[in-house]
Amino acid sequence: MQLFIYEPAYQRLKDQIHAICPQICPLLMTRESIILRDGKEVNPEQLQPEVAWISTDVFFSPAARAFLLQLVKGPPVKWLQSAAAGFDNPIFQSLAKKAGIYTNSNGAAKGIAEFVLAGVIDHFQPNPARRAAQAAHDWQRLAFRDIAGTNWLVIGYGNIGQEVGKRARAFEAHVTGVRRNPSGREAADAMLRPEGVLAALPGMDVVVLTADSNDSNRHLVNAPFLAAMKPGSVLVNIARGALIDETALLAALDRAIPECAILDVFETEPLPPDSPFWDHPRVRVSAHCAAFSPLMGPRGDEVFLRNLAHYSLGEPLELVVNFN
């Protein structure tokens, strides 16, 4: 079995890979975008790998474009494992439809979920005022908001959304997940389909966007959506900037509903220096970094290794994406 893999990922995991599948033949793309087999350079047009893994480290490497182009232009693989959670990028959709089986990853889900909880807690707790009081040697007793008893709406209740839900529920929040086709097995207090979102918004204290972006949900958060939100509510977007009509959001924030927007993603990235989001008092800006935990890579490795074991034994794979 031939495996197309980024060389640093292979070197990091070669012992585990060969322990799982001793007969595997690695096709290695180097940082310089050269493909090696048994230490010798090979013609990319002659490659016919059965399996390919787009590891986390290849995304941020000089070889990223060459690696993905090889998969796009080369013959179909029987199984393609991606370290990315989302698949709304056109290149991932193209690869997924070309592969016999396409699996994504939940390696970033736990870190992103903690990022969401940290952002909400930071808003609920008056930490800047506490630090200011400390610096001024001013003994103030500052009140805060509890997460316990709040209502959360998590739109896009897949791998990431469910990790957010688990953590919010651990704080005794009531969590409603939103999914096109709920399975009934989700870790949530209630589930809705997208058509039920607008009616649910007036009762929600926290609204978290964890959905992929597509034609059907572009500018999901628009003027009617924002008008239905609860006074004092918090909006969190760690998914895709295209989910929010940014002009409508700025107008709503000026009216203080939502009370705060925690935004890690934007329609234009990097966020332009003159964007009003930078200085808006009700906005918390971060640079598309919700997944930047040092454990994202190792967790992604674990997903690949588990699936490699399943594939080698002819067992069903985890996290299969079905585009039908």
N, C-alpha and C positions, 0 to 999 in steps of 0.2 A: 504494500500500500504506500503510495507516494503522498507526502504531506508538504504542501507549500506553506512556508512559515518564515517570519522575519528572523534573521540569524541571532540577534541578541536574545530573543524569546526562546529560541531553541537551545542556546548555550545555557540559559538559566534553568531549563526544565528537561534537558535531554535525558537525565537518568530516570526521571519519572515517566517520560514519554516512552522510552524503550522498555521500561519495566511493565508498562501497560500493554505495549504492542511491540514485541521484539523484532518483528519482521518489517517495521516501518522504514521507509526510505525518505529522508528529509530533503526537500528542495529549498535551499536557503537563499533568501534575498539579503544581501549585505546592506550596510548603511550607504554604500556607494551605488546601490541599485544594481549590483551584479548578482546573477543567480548562480549558485554553486550546487553541484551534486558530487558527493564523494571528494570534495575539495577542489573540483575542477569547474571552470566556467562553462555554462551550457547556453545554447541558443534558446531564448524565451519561446520562440515559435515551435520548438520541439517538445515543450512541456505538456504533460497530460496528467496533472495531479488528481487523485481521487478525493482528497480532503484538503481544505485550506483553512487557516486560522488568521483572522485579522486581530492581532493582539493589541492591547492598550498602548504599548510602547511604539508600535509602528505608526499610530495616528500622529504622534508628535515627532516623527523622525524625518530626516532628509529623504528617505526612501518611500514616504507615504504615497506620493502620487504614482510612482512607478509600480508599487505593490498593487494598488487598486486598479491601475490600468492593465496590469498583467491579468488580473482576474476578469476584467471587463472584456478584454480582447481574446483571452485564451479560451480553451474548450470548457464546457460546463463541468463543474465538480459535483460529486455525489452529495457531499455535505460541506457546508460553509458555516464556520463558527465566527461570529462577530463579537468583539468585546464591547460594542456599543449597545446601549439599551434601546435607543430609538432607531427607527428605520424609515423615517419620513424623508431623509435626504435622497434625492433622485438616484444617486449612485448606489446606495444600499438597496433601494427598490429594484433597480436593474439587476444587481447581483442576486438578490433574493429570488427573483422570478426565474433567473437562469440556473440557480443551483437546484439539485434534487431535493435537498433539505437545507433550510436556513434556520440557524438558531442564534438568538441574541443572548445578552448577558444581564444578570442582575448584580454584577460586581460593584457597581457604583450606588446601588439602591440604598444601602444602609447609611453610607456617608451623606448622601443627598437628604435622606430623611432627618438625620441629625441637624443638618444645615437648616432645614425648614423649622424644626422645633427651636433651634437656637435663635432664629430670627424672630419668631413669635414671642418667645420668652423675653428677648431683649426689648421688645416693644411693651410687653405687659409689665415688665419690671423697670422702675425709673432709675436705671443705672447711671445715666449721665448726670442726673440731678444728685444722686448719692455721691458721685465722684466730686462734683462741684462743691457739695456741702463739706466733704472731707477736706478738700483743698482749702476751704475757707474756715476750717475748724468750727463749723456751724452744726450744732447737734439738732438735726431735724429727723422727725419720724415721718417717712414718706410711704404712702399707701401704694399698693400694687394690685393688679388683676390676677385672679386665679385662672389656670387652664381648666381645672376641675369644674364640671358643669357647663362648659362652653360647648357649642355645636360647631362641628367642622364639616365642610363639604369638600371632598377631594375629587376633582374632576380628572378622570383618567386613572382608573383603579387597577393598574397593572402592577408590575414588580415594584416600581418606585412608590406609587400611590399607596400600596398596601403596607409598605414599610413605614410611610408617614402615618398611616392609620393606626398601626400597632403602637407606635410611640405616643401618639396623642391619646389613645385609649388607656395607655399605662398611666397617664396623668388624669384619668377619669373624665376625659372629654367624650362626647357622643359623636361618633363619626359616621357620616353618610358617604358612601362611595358612588361614583358615577361611571358607568361603563355601558357601551352599546349592547353587549350581550352578557349580562351577569351570569355567573356559573352557579351561584348559590353557596359557594364554598369560600367566598371572600372574607377576610378578617375585618368585618365592619359591623356596625350596629344596624345599618340599613343600607339598601342599594337602590339607586335610581338609574333610569335610562336618560340619555341627554335631553329628551323632550320634557323631563320633569324638573330641570334645573331652575328655570325662571321662577316657578312657583315655590321652590324651596329656599331661594335666596333670602327672603325677609327674615327667616329664622336663624340664619347662619352667622356665627361670630367670626369664623375664620374660613376663607375660601382659598384652596390650594390648587394650582394648575400643574398637573403632572402628565398631561396628554400629549401625544404626538400632534404635529401640525399637518393639516391636510385641507383640501378645498372646502370640505363641509364644516370645518370649525375655525376657519380664518376669521379673525376679529370676533371670536366667540364672546369676549368681554367687550361689549359695545355700550352705547348709551342706554338702551333698555335694560341690559344686564346690570349696569352700575346703578341705575335708578332703583332697581329692586333690592339692592344690598341694604343691610341693616346698619343704622347709625352705630358708630363705634367698631365696625367690623374691620378685619384685616384681610388684604388680598396678597397672596404669595404666588409668584411665577418663577418656577425653576425649570420650565419645560421649553417653550419656544416663544420668541417675541411676537410672532405672527398671530398668536392667540388673542392679543390685546390690541384694540383700537387706541393707540397712544394719545391721540388728540382728545378722544372722549374720556380717557382716564384722567388726563390732566385737568379737564374741566370738572370732573367729579371730585377730584382731590381738593380743588379750590373750594368746593362746597362741603368738604370734610366727610364725604361718604364715597369710598371707604375712609376710615380714619387714618390708615397707614397702608402703603403698598411696598412690599418687600420684593424687589425686582432683581433677579440675577441674569435675565435675558431680555434682549431688546430686538426690535425689527432691524435696526442698523447696529452692527457691532464691528469694531469697538464703538461704544457710545460716543457720539461727537462731543467735543469739548464745550460747544455752545448749547447742548441739549438742556432744556429746563428741568429735566429729571435730576441732574446733579445737585441742584440747589433747592429743590422743593422741600419744604420742612416736613412733609408727610411721606417722603419717599426714602427708602434705604436701597442704595445702589451697590451692587457687587458685579464683578467682571466675568460673568459666566463661569463661575468657579465652584458651584455647589457640589461638584463631584470630585474636587481636588483633595481627596483624602489620600494619604500614603498607602492606605489599604485597598484602594480601588484596583491597582494592578494585581496584587496577590489574590484578591477575590475573583478577578476575572480569570486568572490562571487556574484557579480551583474549578471554575465552571467548565473550562475547556478540558481539563484532565478528567473530570467526571464524565463528560460527554464522550471523550475519546474511549474511555473504558466501556461505556454503553455501546458505542458504535462497533468496537472491536468484537463485542459479544453478540452483536445483532439485536441489542435491546433498544427500546424506545428512548429517544433523546430528550433531555430537559430543554425547556424554553424554546420549543419549536414555534416559529412564526408562520401562521397560515394566511396566505393572501387571497384565498378563495372567498 
